Amino acid sequence: MANSRELLPVEKIDATTSVGNLGLSTRIVNALRNVGIDTYGKLADLTYEELLAIPKMGQVSASETMRIVAALKKGVQLSKELTIRIDKEDWALQISVLGLNKRAYHSLLDAQIVTLGQLAELKVEDLLLIKGIGVKTLDHITQCVEIFYAEKHRDDVSLNNLGLDNRTFNALKRADILYLSELEDMSIEEISNLRGIGEKSLDRLLKQIKATTGREIISCRERYQLITDDDQDDTNCILIDELDFSTRALNALKNSGFRYVDEILELKPSDLLALRNIGQKSFEDIQEELKRYQSVDYKEITITATKLDDYVELLQRALSKRQKDILNRRLGTYSLYAETLESIAKDYGLSRERIRQIEKKAKKKMFSPSNSNIAKPLFDIIVAILNEQGGMAGVGYISDELLKQVPAENINITTIIPVFLQLAGCKEISEGLWALTEIDIDEVVEIERKTKEILSKKAVPVDIATLVNEVSCSLSKMSVELPDSLVESSIRNNKGLRIDKGNQVHLLEWNSFTPQNRVNYVVNVLESLGRPAHYREIALRVNERLPKEAQYSIKSIQVVLGSSDLFVRVGVGTYALATWWEQQTSILT
């Protein structure tokens, strides 16, 4: 048999060519003709699943048909001669690379023909003497050799020639994937998402492709790296952590090697859905969050806010109209009090739980780092106010100082300032007392303990400047160095202390008991708090000022709040002074 390949006489194949002239077995030709498929044009568009639906067409016959049709589509023209020509450079290859059917493959193996070199040494007459090889089988072997070289010259490989296991091979055929070039157009994630391709099948497929052809299938992450500039400046990229993906989706993206949002945006939907641990729900959540992200150009946005109202609008720009309405009603952004889930649910004709879910989702969008970064100028002002007070201040003081720099028009300061504080990264260390994240609560507790200890020993009021100095010195002896501004802020916001007009600090427990009526006690408490409070907190503060025998029940304080014109209900169980309500009303109008 010849050792070099030459051009052989071929028959031109077109859409009118009879299926009998395509080199198919008689069984296949008869099965096709019985259902009216008699030309190459009718056969070419059939899928593997459609071929299996033809009577008397099994998996082997369907695979052989698909292989020949795929070769013809790639321009391979089959020779009429039963001549096998193999290049000498390929003699060491196993006969498995030819993609023979089982009959031909096992017949050659039984005759101890394992390599292409052994096959090349045999003449046609010798092959016909091998048990199981007749004229049709020999024709099949000839076709397989021709297709092998046609694919080799086109730098492509048929999956039949990769020696894949039946499970993997059938899974790829069901997806109409017959050539390596078709797999190379896919990512590893897309292949793993094919029906019938599990971890083991994928691993065997990738190893077999590399062992047989030396090529590698890459992941969608590696593909993104190939198409992007190696010198890309990462400092201008948004990290995926800054978007409000679900924990499951975020971990799945990170485990697949993604760091930046731009990388996710480059993915095809099929690539994204094919990632490990990304199901349909996670896929939809990611798509929705990416759509929100793309709705605003975070790199180009210009802050034009001059009022707190403007910042609220900016922070809520990514919310839908319904989400904005529900969130603002729950926060009390534009009203005197926050509304209940039940009242909002009644207006929308939804359940309380559904309103809660919408509120939670709206908050998640509003509080996401990528969204809240646009209000950084406002947050810088808030941080500066807290730094001036040593990193800690009451919400009343923060509100007053903030309004001096950024006025408000229609929003309810009482409810919205705590939201701004949260977005600025501050933490509430006690009721109405906010601090920067770096402030250690244990240090604040230690300042309060030392302050009370010093005042108890002196048993007389102490000037605040003197007290700050003494507390700082006492802490220094314990190797605790804290700024005087923090110590002073802690003293001024200590609810167990009272500072008179002369800046003298008193322990509340020193106050002599002067009986008053309940209304006056409640007024004094609200004035000292400087903000609305729940009736339970008001009762607690009132009783802190009274000896045990003169204390009131929580119910009696609630009755006073509900019956006196001096107070107004501004939320569920929350009351404020009526004078505050009048001031707020005049501002809103």
C-alpha positions in Angstrom: 0.0 0.0 0.0 1.3 3.5 -0.9 3.2 5.4 1.7 2.5 8.9 0.3 -0.9 10.5 -0.4 -2.0 11.5 -3.9 -5.2 13.1 -5.2 -7.7 10.5 -6.0 -10.7 10.7 -8.5 -13.6 12.1 -6.6 -17.3 12.7 -7.3 -18.6 16.2 -6.7 -21.3 16.2 -4.0 -24.2 18.6 -4.1 -27.8 18.9 -2.8 -29.1 16.6 -5.5 -26.7 13.8 -4.9 -28.4 10.6 -4.1 -27.9 9.2 -0.5 -26.8 6.0 -2.2 -23.7 7.8 -3.5 -22.5 9.2 -0.1 -20.8 6.1 1.0 -23.5 5.1 3.5 -24.3 1.5 4.3 -27.2 -0.2 2.5 -29.1 -0.4 5.8 -28.8 3.4 6.3 -29.7 4.2 2.7 -32.8 2.0 2.9 -33.9 3.5 6.2 -33.5 7.0 4.8 -35.3 6.3 1.6 -38.2 4.7 3.4 -39.0 8.1 5.0 -38.5 10.1 1.8 -35.0 11.2 2.4 -33.3 10.4 -0.9 -30.9 13.2 -1.5 -28.0 14.8 0.3 -29.9 18.1 0.5 -32.7 16.5 2.5 -30.2 14.7 4.7 -27.8 17.6 5.5 -30.1 19.5 7.8 -31.1 16.6 10.1 -29.9 16.5 13.7 -28.7 13.5 15.5 -32.0 13.3 17.5 -34.0 13.4 14.2 -31.9 10.6 12.7 -32.6 8.4 15.8 -36.3 9.0 15.2 -36.1 7.3 11.8 -37.3 3.6 11.9 -34.4 1.1 11.8 -31.9 3.9 12.5 -29.9 3.1 15.6 -27.2 5.0 17.4 -24.4 3.4 15.4 -26.1 4.1 12.1 -27.0 7.7 13.1 -23.4 8.4 14.3 -22.0 7.1 11.0 -24.4 9.2 9.0 -23.7 12.4 11.0 -19.9 11.8 10.6 -20.1 11.5 6.9 -22.5 14.5 6.5 -20.3 16.6 8.8 -17.3 15.8 6.6 -19.1 16.6 3.4 -20.2 20.0 4.9 -16.6 20.7 5.5 -15.7 20.1 1.9 -14.4 16.6 2.1 -15.0 14.8 -1.3 -15.0 11.0 -1.0 -13.0 8.9 -3.3 -14.6 6.0 -5.3 -11.4 3.9 -5.0 -10.9 1.4 -2.3 -7.3 2.6 -1.7 -5.9 3.4 1.7 -3.1 6.0 1.7 -1.3 6.9 5.0 1.5 9.3 5.5 4.6 7.8 7.0 4.8 10.4 9.6 1.5 9.1 11.0 2.4 5.4 11.2 2.9 5.5 15.0 -0.7 6.7 15.6 -3.3 4.3 17.0 -6.1 3.2 14.7 -8.5 4.7 17.2 -7.8 8.2 15.7 -9.7 7.1 12.5 -13.0 6.9 14.3 -13.9 3.5 12.9 -17.2 1.8 13.7 -17.1 -1.1 16.1 -17.1 -3.8 13.4 -14.1 -2.4 11.6 -12.2 -1.4 14.8 -12.6 -4.8 16.5 -11.9 -6.7 13.3 -8.5 -4.9 13.0 -7.7 -5.4 16.6 -8.4 -9.1 16.4 -6.0 -9.2 13.5 -3.4 -7.4 15.8 -3.5 -4.3 13.7 -3.1 -1.5 16.2 -1.3 1.4 14.5 -1.7 3.2 11.2 1.7 1.9 10.2 0.5 -1.7 10.4 -2.6 -0.8 8.5 -0.5 1.0 5.8 1.6 -2.2 5.2 -1.5 -4.2 4.2 -2.9 -4.4 0.6 -6.6 -4.3 -0.1 -6.5 -8.0 -0.8 -5.0 -8.6 2.6 -7.6 -6.6 4.4 -10.4 -8.5 2.7 -9.0 -11.7 4.1 -9.4 -10.5 7.7 -12.4 -11.9 9.5 -15.2 -9.4 9.7 -13.9 -7.1 6.9 -15.9 -7.2 3.6 -16.1 -4.7 0.8 -18.5 -2.4 2.7 -16.3 -2.4 5.8 -13.2 -1.8 3.7 -15.1 1.1 2.1 -15.8 2.4 5.5 -12.1 2.2 6.5 -11.1 4.0 3.3 -13.6 6.8 4.1 -12.4 7.2 7.6 -8.8 7.5 6.4 -9.8 10.2 3.9 -11.8 12.1 6.4 -9.0 11.9 8.9 -6.6 13.6 6.5 -9.1 16.1 5.2 -9.6 17.2 8.8 -5.9 17.2 9.5 -5.2 19.4 6.5 -7.9 21.8 7.8 -6.4 21.8 11.2 -9.6 20.2 12.6 -10.4 16.9 14.2 -13.6 14.8 14.3 -14.8 13.8 17.7 -14.9 10.3 16.4 -11.1 10.4 16.2 -10.6 11.4 19.8 -11.3 8.0 21.3 -14.0 9.3 23.7 -16.1 7.1 25.9 -19.7 6.4 24.7 -21.3 8.6 27.3 -19.3 11.7 26.5 -19.4 11.1 22.7 -23.2 10.6 22.7 -23.7 13.7 24.9 -21.8 15.8 22.4 -23.6 14.3 19.4 -27.0 15.1 21.0 -25.8 18.8 21.0 -24.8 18.4 17.3 -21.1 18.9 18.2 -19.1 16.7 15.8 -15.7 18.5 15.4 -13.1 19.9 17.8 -13.4 23.3 16.2 -17.0 23.5 17.5 -15.8 22.7 21.0 -13.0 25.3 20.8 -15.7 27.9 20.1 -17.2 27.0 23.6 -15.9 27.6 27.1 -15.3 24.9 29.6 -18.4 26.3 31.5 -20.6 25.9 28.4 -19.4 22.4 27.8 -20.0 21.4 31.4 -23.6 22.6 31.0 -24.4 20.2 28.2 -26.8 17.4 29.1 -24.8 14.3 30.0 -21.5 16.0 30.7 -20.6 15.8 34.3 -17.3 16.5 36.1 -15.7 13.2 35.2 -16.9 13.3 31.6 -15.6 16.9 31.3 -12.3 16.0 32.8 -11.8 13.0 30.5 -12.8 15.0 27.5 -10.3 17.8 28.2 -7.5 15.3 28.9 -8.3 13.4 25.7 -8.3 16.5 23.6 -5.0 17.6 25.0 -3.4 14.1 24.7 -4.6 13.6 21.1 -4.3 17.1 19.6 -2.2 19.1 22.0 -4.9 21.7 22.2 -6.7 23.0 25.3 -10.2 24.3 25.9 -10.2 27.4 28.0 -12.6 28.8 30.6 -14.7 32.0 30.0 -12.4 33.8 32.5 -9.3 32.8 30.4 -11.1 33.8 27.3 -11.8 37.3 28.7 -8.1 37.7 29.6 -7.2 36.9 26.0 -9.4 39.6 24.6 -8.6 42.3 27.1 -5.5 44.5 27.2 -2.7 43.0 29.4 -1.9 46.6 30.5 -5.5 47.3 31.7 -5.5 49.6 34.7 -7.3 47.6 37.5 -7.6 50.8 39.6 -10.4 52.0 37.3 -12.4 48.8 37.7 -15.3 48.1 40.0 -14.9 45.0 42.1 -17.7 42.5 42.0 -17.9 42.8 45.9 -19.3 46.3 45.5 -22.4 45.1 43.7 -25.2 43.6 45.8 -25.0 40.0 44.4 -26.4 37.3 46.6 -23.8 35.5 48.7 -24.2 32.3 46.6 -23.8 34.1 43.3 -20.8 36.2 44.6 -19.0 33.1 45.8 -19.7 31.3 42.5 -18.2 34.2 40.5 -15.1 34.4 42.8 -14.5 30.7 42.7 -14.5 30.9 38.9 -11.8 33.5 39.1 -13.7 36.7 38.5 -12.8 39.9 40.3 -14.2 42.9 38.4 -17.7 43.8 37.1 -16.4 44.4 33.6 -15.3 40.8 33.4 -18.9 39.6 34.1 -20.3 42.0 31.6 -18.2 40.3 28.9 -19.8 36.9 29.5 -22.4 35.4 27.3 -25.6 34.4 29.1 -24.8 30.7 28.4 -21.3 31.2 29.9 -22.8 32.8 33.0 -25.5 30.2 33.5 -22.9 27.4 33.0 -20.7 28.6 35.9 -20.7 26.1 38.8 -23.3 26.9 41.5 -25.1 29.4 39.3 -28.7 28.2 39.0 -31.6 29.9 37.3 -32.5 32.1 40.3 -28.9 33.2 40.8 -28.6 33.9 37.1 -31.7 36.1 37.1 -30.5 38.0 40.2 -27.1 38.6 38.6 -28.7 39.8 35.4 -31.0 42.2 37.3 -28.1 43.6 39.3 -25.9 44.1 36.2 -28.8 45.9 34.5 -29.1 48.2 37.5 -25.3 48.7 37.5 -25.3 49.6 33.8 -28.2 52.0 34.2 -25.7 54.5 35.7 -22.2 55.3 34.6 -20.5 55.2 38.0 -17.2 56.5 36.5 -18.7 59.5 34.9 -21.4 60.6 37.4 -21.2 64.1 38.6 -22.6 65.1 42.0 -24.8 68.2 41.8 -26.6 67.8 45.1 -27.0 70.9 47.2 -29.7 69.7 49.7 -30.2 66.5 51.7 -33.3 66.0 49.6 -31.0 65.8 46.5 -28.9 63.1 48.1 -31.9 61.0 48.9 -32.9 61.2 45.2 -29.4 60.2 44.1 -29.2 57.3 46.5 -32.6 56.0 45.3 -32.1 56.5 41.6 -31.6 52.8 41.0 -35.0 51.9 42.6 -38.2 51.4 40.8 -41.1 53.7 41.5 -42.8 51.1 43.7 -39.6 50.4 45.6 -39.0 54.1 46.3 -42.6 54.6 47.6 -42.5 51.6 49.9 -39.0 52.4 51.3 -39.8 56.0 51.9 -43.0 55.2 53.6 -41.3 52.7 55.8 -38.5 55.1 56.7 -40.8 58.1 57.0 -38.6 60.1 54.6 -41.3 62.6 53.6 -43.8 62.2 56.4 -43.9 62.8 60.2 -43.8 59.1 61.0 -42.9 55.7 59.5 -45.8 53.6 58.2 -46.5 50.0 59.2 -46.2 47.1 56.8 -49.9 46.5 57.3 -51.0 50.0 56.1 -48.7 49.9 53.0 -49.8 46.3 52.2 -53.4 47.4 52.3 -52.8 50.2 49.8 -51.0 47.9 47.4 -53.3 44.9 47.8 -50.3 42.8 48.8 -49.4 40.8 51.9 -47.3 42.3 54.7 -44.5 39.7 54.0 -44.4 40.8 50.3 -44.0 44.5 51.3 -41.2 43.5 53.7 -39.5 41.6 50.9 -39.7 44.7 48.6 -38.4 46.9 51.3 -35.5 44.6 52.0 -34.6 44.5 48.3 -34.8 48.3 48.0 -32.6 48.8 51.0 -30.1 46.3 49.6 -29.8 48.3 46.4 -29.7 51.6 48.1 -27.0 50.5 50.6 -24.8 48.7 48.0 -21.3 50.2 47.9 -21.4 50.9 44.2 -24.6 52.9 44.7 -23.8 54.7 47.9 -20.4 55.9 46.7 -22.1 58.7 44.8 -23.0 60.4 48.0 -19.4 60.5 49.3 -19.3 64.3 49.6 -22.2 64.1 52.1 -20.5 61.2 54.0 -17.2 63.1 54.2 -19.1 66.0 55.9 -20.6 63.5 58.4 -17.3 61.9 59.1 -15.7 65.3 59.6 -18.4 66.3 62.1 -17.7 63.1 64.1 -14.0 63.6 63.9 -14.4 67.0 65.5 -16.1 65.3 68.4 -13.4 62.7 68.8 -15.2 60.2 66.6 -18.5 60.1 68.5 -21.6 62.3 68.9 -25.3 62.3 69.5 -27.7 62.2 66.6 -29.1 65.5 67.6 -25.7 67.2 67.5 -24.9 65.6 64.2 -28.2 66.7 62.7 -27.7 70.3 63.8 -24.1 70.5 62.4 -25.0 68.8 59.2 -27.9 71.1 58.5 -25.6 74.1 58.8 -23.7 72.8 55.8 -26.3 71.0 53.8 -29.9 72.2 54.3 -33.0 70.1 54.1 -36.3 71.0 52.4 -39.0 68.3 52.5 -37.4 65.3 54.2 -37.9 64.2 57.8 -34.6 64.8 59.5 -35.4 62.6 62.5 -35.8 59.5 60.4 -33.3 60.1 57.5 -30.2 61.2 59.4 -29.7 57.7 60.9 -29.9 56.3 57.4 -27.2 58.7 56.2 -25.1 57.7 59.2 -25.4 54.0 58.3 -24.5 54.7 54.7 -21.5 56.7 55.8 -20.2 53.6 57.6 -20.9 54.8 61.2 -22.2 52.6 63.9 -24.8 53.2 66.7 -23.1 52.3 70.0 -26.2 53.2 72.1 -29.6 54.8 71.7 -29.0 57.9 69.6 -25.2 57.8 70.0 -23.2 57.3 66.8 -19.5 56.7 66.3 -17.0 56.0 63.5 -16.2 52.4 62.8 -12.7 52.7 64.4 -14.1 53.7 67.7 -13.9 50.8 70.2 -17.0 50.5 72.3 -14.9 49.0 75.2 -13.0 52.2 75.3 -16.2 54.3 75.6 -17.3 52.0 78.4 -14.0 52.5 80.2 -14.3 56.3 79.8 -17.8 56.2 81.4 -16.5 54.0 84.2 -13.6 56.2 85.0 -15.8 59.3 84.9 -18.3 57.9 87.4 -15.4 56.8 89.6 -13.8 60.2 89.7 -17.2 62.0 90.3 -18.2 59.5 93.1 -14.9 60.1 94.9 -15.2 63.9 94.7 -18.9 63.8 95.5 -19.2 67.3 94.0 -19.8 68.6 90.5 -16.6 69.0 88.4 -15.9 71.4 85.5 -16.0 69.4 82.3 -12.5 70.5 81.1 -11.0 69.5 84.4 -13.0 66.2 84.3 -11.7 65.4 80.8 -8.1 66.0 81.9 -8.5 63.8 85.0 -10.1 61.0 83.0 -7.4 61.2 80.3 -4.6 61.0 82.9 -6.3 58.1 84.7 -6.5 56.2 81.4 -2.9 57.0 80.5 -1.7 55.3 83.7 -3.5 52.2 82.3 -1.6 52.6 79.0 -4.8 53.7 77.3 -4.1 56.8 75.1 -7.3 58.4 73.9 -7.9 61.9 72.4 -9.4 64.5 74.7 -12.1 65.1 72.1 -13.3 61.5 72.4 -13.3 61.7 76.2 -15.3 64.9 76.2 -17.8 63.6 73.7 -18.3 60.5 75.8 -18.9 62.5 78.9 -21.3 64.9 77.1 -23.3 62.0 75.8 -23.3 59.9 79.0 -27.0 59.5 80.0 -25.9 59.0 83.6 -24.5 62.5 83.8 -26.0 66.0 83.8 -24.1 69.1 82.6 -25.5 72.4 83.9 -25.2 75.8 82.3 -21.9 76.4 84.0 -20.4 73.3 82.4 -20.3 71.5 85.7 -20.8 67.8 85.4 -23.2 66.1 87.9 -24.1 62.5 88.5 -27.8 62.1 88.0 -28.1 60.1 91.2 -27.1 63.3 93.1 -30.2 65.2 92.0 -32.5 65.8 95.0 -36.0 64.6 94.4 -38.5 67.4 93.9 -42.0 65.9 93.2 -43.6 67.0 89.9 -46.5 65.7 87.9 -46.0 63.0 85.3 -46.5 65.5 82.4 -43.6 67.6 83.5 -41.3 64.5 83.9 -42.1 63.4 80.4 -41.5 66.9 78.9 -38.2 67.1 80.7 -37.1 63.7 79.4 -38.0 64.5 75.8 -36.3 67.8 76.0 -33.1 66.2 77.4 -33.2 63.5 74.7 -33.8 66.1 72.0 -35.6 63.6 69.8 -38.8 61.4 69.6 -38.7 58.3 71.8 -40.7 55.2 72.5 -43.0 55.3 75.5 -41.0 52.5 77.1 -37.8 54.4 76.8 -39.5 57.6 78.2 -40.8 55.6 81.2 -37.3 54.3 81.8 -35.7 57.7 81.7 -38.4 59.2 84.0 -37.9 56.5 86.6 -34.1 57.0 86.5 -34.8 60.4 88.0 -37.1 59.2 90.7 -36.6 57.2 93.9 -37.9 53.7 93.8 -41.0 54.5 95.8 -42.0 57.4 93.5 -41.5 55.6 90.1 -44.3 55.2 87.5 -45.5 52.1 85.6 -45.0 52.0 81.9 -48.7 52.0 81.3 -49.2 55.3 83.3 -46.6 57.0 81.2 -48.2 55.8 78.0 -51.6 57.1 79.2 -50.0 60.6 79.8 -48.5 60.6 76.3 -51.8 59.6 74.7 -54.0 62.1 76.6 -52.0 65.3 76.8 -51.9 67.9 74.0 -48.3 68.5 74.8 -47.3 65.3 73.0 -47.9 63.9 69.5 -47.6 60.3 68.3 -45.1 60.1 65.4 -44.7 56.4 65.0 -45.7 53.0 66.5 -45.4 53.7 70.2 -43.1 56.7 69.5 -43.9 60.2 70.8 -42.5 63.7 70.4 -43.2 67.1 71.8 -46.1 68.9 70.0 -43.9 72.0 69.6 -41.5 69.9 67.5 -44.4 68.7 65.3 -45.4 72.3 64.8 -41.9 73.3 63.7 -41.7 70.3 61.4 -45.0 71.1 59.8 -44.0 74.7 59.1 -40.8 73.4 57.4 -42.7 70.9 55.2 -45.3 73.5 54.2 
